[in-house]
């Protein structure tokens, strides 16, 4: 017990010494000086980092990591010009797997030089003027409705009551509401083909006889 008592006395002595030192004028002055605010706060203010700029649609599409094929097709069609401002858009972006699922003959026709017009129309069929987040679409009073794409054709939108999901012309959303500074991206599992483009892609080859120049006869 004597050892415990001595330890307590020593602890009390240390505390009293610390209080006495802190209460002395010299030390108190030093402490108040160290704790007082700086006279010139601007010299010691830490600059806050600038807020990151939101990505545009092209940057947001690249950031998803699943839209490389769509980006390649957009560049091929000449639709990636950053100087063109068409206002906020809602992009229905087919995933890379969706592009790979296209029949080989259709993909070949779209990517051929003579198919640039069809490819452009197909891509513009995936762009809707204005902002349509899923919340806005789900609030529609009807389950089935259409919205016109930039290409001009209507896109049928269905709300699945049982699952609460949204389908665009039969395509399901894989990733919704990718927000960009100039629009919204919904990643979908299917390439949408407007009726006019589908008709051109599936039309049988022309059977008209080739015109032969007189000099070739």
FENBELPE-V65509 format. One line per field, one symbol per residue. ss: DSSP state (~ for helix, > for strand, _ for the rest). psi: psi as a letter, one per 30 degrees, with the letter a starting at -180 (. if undefined). burial: + if it has 16 or more other C-alpha atoms within 10 Angstrom, else -. A space follows every 50 residues. Layout:
# FENBELPE-V65509
ss = ???
psi = ???
burial = ???
This chain:
# FENBELPE-V65509
ss = _~~~~~~~~~~~~~~~~~~~~~~_~~~~~~~~~~~_____~~~~______ ______~~~~~~~~___~~~~~~~~~____________>>>>>>_~~~~~ ___~~~~~~~~_~~~~~~~~~~~~__>>>____~~~~~_____>>>>>__ ___>>>>>>>____>>>>__>>>>>>>>>>__>>>>>>______~~~~~~ ~~___________~~~_
psi = eeeeeeeeeeeeeeeeeeeeeffkeeeeeeeeeffklkejfefgkkkkkk kkkkkleeeeeeffgggeeeeeeeeefgggjffjjglkljkjjkleeeef fkkeeeeeeeflefgeeeeeeeeffgkkklkileeeeffkflekllkkle ffkkkkkkkjeefglkkjhfklkeklhjklfgakkjklgkkkjleeeeee egklkkgkkkkkleff.
burial = -------------------------------------------------- ------++-++----++++++-++-++----------+++++++++-++- ------+-++----++-++++++++++++-+++---++----------++ +-+++-+++------++++++++---++++-+++++++++++++--+--- +----------------
